[in-house]
Amino acid sequence: MKTIIITLVITLIMVSGIACKEKSDLGEKPPSAAVDTEMTAQTVCPVMGGPIDKSFYTDYEGRRVYFCCQACVDAFKKDPQKYLKNLPAADKLDQKTSAPDAE
């Protein structure tokens, strides 16, 4: 009886490993390993590159952008396009994809 139970457990482990391998071969990640890069939080000032202080921010095109100091807020407001490339993917406001035209 112990042999049957051990054999079943080993078989289940092997089958689950094969299922995960098949998903990785298809380019899919198991749910526990999925990372949503669109939800990357901003942790670095886009102007100076240092850690942000959430008391310094501005709202730009409906998004909140954080900075390390007031001087960086002022610099960003003067030329936002210069600093947008330094934001995480979710905060890159100038990179909007357009939908194909419907025919």
Steps between C-alpha positions, in 0.01 A plus 500: 500500500786740584657426163179594316466829689865591444467415131188719468668794673809473278279476191305812600821694557635397162176587319485846659865560405428402139199736490716790618769412248245498218379847601854635504562349155201699374641821644246508780591546863331318785269739689732521800788620282301755302626856527295787366748759373217741433449538873860598579502757780715809469784494753756728332486873426482547121715815520788420739471120520491481880231345720167680491341692787122468459450850640643638172282426199309642209207370301579475130241391243291329766793318663686578822877533461720503812836673555780521755473879557314814393776601256433179303126574492579841352743355245244239391228764456732703273571207265300180578594324174867509601432293814213268403744242363637457853169379643397133538300345213162575659590867536639563151231740401637598161503144361138445406417223256235578246239244406487399134233676300177304472383445142 
